[in-house]
Amino acid sequence: QSPRAENDGGGKKKSSTLDLSRRQAEFGGSIAALTGRLPPSPSGALRNISTLNLYASGLTDLNSVEKLAVALPSLESVHLGGNPLGEIPDGFGAVVDAGLKELWAEDCGLREIPRCLTGGGGASTLRVLRLTGNALCGDLGDGCAGCPVGSLSRSLRTLALDRNSIGPSVSAGIGSLTGLEMLHLRGNALETLPDVFCDMPSLSVLHLSSNRLTALPSGLAECVSLTELYVNGNALVALPPGLERLKNLKTLCAQDNRIEELDEEFVGRFGRPEGEDGACRKDPEASVLLGGNPVATAVTKRTRDGAAVDGGEENS
């Protein structure tokens, strides 16, 4: 397929996408069907390709993938999602070192973080890494096969590790990713978290929903850039003190936990939960949801009981 070019508005070709998604029959399981047809040096429209989409193309191996680094010199984003790869070979490191900024590898059956994604060399350009829906397990620390999570590029802005089997904790090395802005860990097997989030000054979005957490680290209250926190569907019995001090916090989803009480300081800023959704409405610029917790159920029950008493007095 011919690359689809994007325009900068002045008629000048800026970049293009090579979309080879859902081409199972053409690839026959191997990326060699593509790399074997590429010229040994950049030429023509290939020079401008910035995005390569190989989603759900039935790829089972990436042998000879390093040829992409030479034939597609402007490549910044690669989409490998939905291919039963099992692993990403070291040869992919040539693509990373050539200036890759985004790697999408969801639902690929990966059992480890690829070794070629360490923070050395050209990997410093990697900004987005999405490994959702794979087979990653353990805490992803130094004792794991592959690349420890703490060895990833310090330039990462988005790291998505949702729907794996990470747990019961995640390596404290994740705190070394000081440039991280978005961290997605929902749908894993996390029971505890290292208290390292205070070392991540740029973190603004944190997804921890659908795990097994019973407590959150106190350092969360030091994440001054945090705007969205999702912890719904865990087993939390309390929220960490100090969340009300996070001036940028606009979204807090903590439904379906076991929270029984709220600090008065928290109530002072956000208010108490109301209604079926357990929304705290005192701060008009924040969305705080606590439905499905004992603290919200108790408030709802008191409201209903009060309404029933008032109705009875009116009818008497």
N, C-alpha and C positions, 0 to 999 in steps of 0.2 A: 504494500500500500504506500502511496506517496505521502510524504509528510504534510501535515496540516499547518500552514504558516499563520502566525499571529502578526498583526500590523501595529506599528507604533502610532498610527493616526496621521502620519505624514506620507504614507505610501511606502515607507522603508520597511523591509522585512526585518523583524526583531528576533523572533525565535519561532520554533515549530515543535509540534508533537508528532511522534511516530506511534500511532495506535495499532498495536498488533494483538489486542485482547481477544480472548475467546477464539483462538486459532488452533485448536487441538489437532485437527487433521493435518494442517500444514507443518506444524512443528514436530509431530511424531515423538513428543516427549523430551526433545533436546533443543537447547538454544543454538546448537551448531547449525540448525536449519537457517538461522539468521546470520550468525557470525561467519559462516562459510561463504556467504554471498557479499560480505562487506569488502570494500577495497582496502588494500594494505595501508593507505594513507587517506586523509580526509579529502573529499571532493564534492562539488556541487551542493545540493540542498542538505546533504548530511552534515555539513559544517555548522548548520544553524539549529540542529535538533537539540532541544533542551530537555524534553520529556520523552521517556520511552515507557509505553504502557504495554505490559505483557500479562495483564490480569487474566486468570483462569484460562491459560493457553495449554494446560496439560503438561507443563514442564516438570520433569523429574530429575533433571540434572542441568547444571550451568557450566559444563565443561567448555573451555575456550571463551568464557565470558570476558576475560581480560582484553580481548580484541576490541571491545566496545570503547575502551579508553582511547584508542588510537583513531578509530574510524568515526567516532562521534565526540569531537573535542569540546563541544559546548554542553555536553550532557550534565544536567543538574538534578534531575529527578527520575527515579526508576521505580516502577510499580510492578511488584512480583506477586501480589496477593492472589490467593486462591489456586496456587500451584503446589502440588504435593512434593515439594523439594526435599524435605527432611533436613537439609543443611544448605548453607551458603558457603561455597568453597573459598579458600584463601585467595584464589585468583581474582575474586571480586574486589580485592583490595586495590588492584590497579585502577578500577573505576572510581573507588572512593578517593584514592590519592590524586586522581585527575581533577578533583573539585566537586564531587557530588555533594548536594545540599539536602536532598530528601531521599529516604529509602522507605518504601511501603512494602512490607512483607507479612501481611496478615494471613492467617489460616494456611500456613505453608508446612505445618508439621515440624517446625524447628524445635530441637531439643536443647539448644544452647544459643547464647548470643554469639553471632559470628565473630571469630578472632580478628577478622580483617577490619573490624570497626573500632579498634583501639584509638586512643587520642593522639597518637604520634603522626608525623608526616602530614599529608594532605587531608587526613580525617578531621583536621581542625575546621574544615569547611562544613561538616555535616551539621545541619540545623534541626532536621526532623527525622525521627526514627520511630516507626510504627511496627510493632511486633505482636499485635493483638491476635488472640485466638490460636496460639501455638502450643507447644508442649514444654514450655520452660517450667522448671520446678526448683525446689530448694530456695535458698536466700540469695542466689546469684552472686555469691561472694567469691573470695579467692579459692575456696575449695571446690568450686564448680568447674566442670569442663567448659571450654570455650573462653570467651572474654568476660571477666568479672564486670559487673555493672559499673563499678567505680573507675574502670579503665576507659570508659567511653569518652568521647570528645567533650572537653569543657565548653565547647561552643554550642552544644545541643540546646535547643530552645523548647522542643517538644519531644517527650518520650512516652510512648503508649505501650503498656505491657498488660493490657486488660485481657481477661478470659484466658489465663494460663493456669498454672498450678503452683504459683510462687507462694512460699510459706514454710514454716509458720511465721517467719519474719522476712524482711528484705535487708540485704547487706547495708551496713552503715556507710559503706563506700558511696552510696547514692548521694550522700551529702556533699561529695566532692564535685558534683555537677552544678557548680555555682551559677552558671548562666541559665539554668533551666527555668522556663516560664510556665510550662504545662506538664503535669505528671499524671498519667492515667494508670491506676492499679486496681480498678474495679474487677470484681468477678474472679478473685484469686482465693488463696487459702490462708490469708494473713490473720494471725492472732495477736501479734504485737508489732510495733514499729520502733525503729531506732529514733532517738531524740536528736535528729540532725537537721531538721527543717529550718532551724534558726540560722543555719549556715548557708541557706539558699535565698539570698536577698531579693532575687528577681521572681520567685515563684508566685504566680498569680492564680493559677487554677489547679486544684488538687482533687482528684477523683479516687475515693477509697470505698465506694459503695459495694455492697454484696460480698463482704468478707466475713471474718469471724472475730473482729476486733472487740475487745471488752473495755479498752481505754485508748485515749489518744495522747501522744506525747505533749508535755507541757510547753515544749518549744514552739508549738504551732502559734502560740500567742505572740511570738516574736517575728513571724513572717509578715513584715510590714507591707508587702506588695500583694498579699492574698486578697483576691476579690471574690473567688468562688470556691466553696468547700462542700464536697458531697460525701457524706458518711452514712447515708441511709442503708438500711438492710444489714446492720451489724448486730452486735450484742452489747453496745455501749450502755453503761449504767450512769454515766455523767459526761458532761462536756468539760474540756479543760478550762480552768479559770483564765480570764484575760482576753477571751475572744472579743468581748465588747470594746477592747482598746484598738482593735484593728479597724482603723478609720476607712480603709478601702473595701472592707468586706461588704459585698452587696447581695450575695447568695449563700445561704446555709441550708442545705437539705440534710436533715437528721431524722427522717421518719423511720418508723419500724425498728426501733431500738428498745432499750429497757431503762431509759432515763426517767428517774423519779423526781428529781429536784433540779431547780435552776438557781444559780447564784443571784443574789439581789442586784449585783452590778450588771449582770446579763439582762435581767428584767428591766433594770433602769434604762437601758438603751433600746432594747428590742420589744419589751413588753412580755406578757404571758400568752401562752398559746390559746387560740380561740377557734371554735367551730370544729367541723369534722376533719379538716386538713391540718389542724393544730398550728395555724399561722400566727406568728407574732407580728403585730401590725403597728407597733409604736414608732418605729423608724420608717418613714414613708419611702425612703430610698433603698431599703433592704428587703429582700424576700427571705424570710426565715420560717421553715416548715418543720414541725415537731409531731405531726400526726402519727398515731400508732405507738406512742410512748405512754407509760403510766402517767407522766406529768400532764400530758394533754388529755388523756382519758378522764383524769380526776377533775380537771377544769370543766370539761364538757358535761360530766355528771352533775357537778355542782350547779351549773347553769340550768340544766334540765330540771333538777330538783327545785331550784328556785322558781323557775317558770311554773312548775306544777303547783307549788305553794301559792304563788300569786294568783294563779287561775282559780284555785280552790277558794281563796278568800273573796275573790270577785263574785263567785257563784253562791257564796254562803249568804 
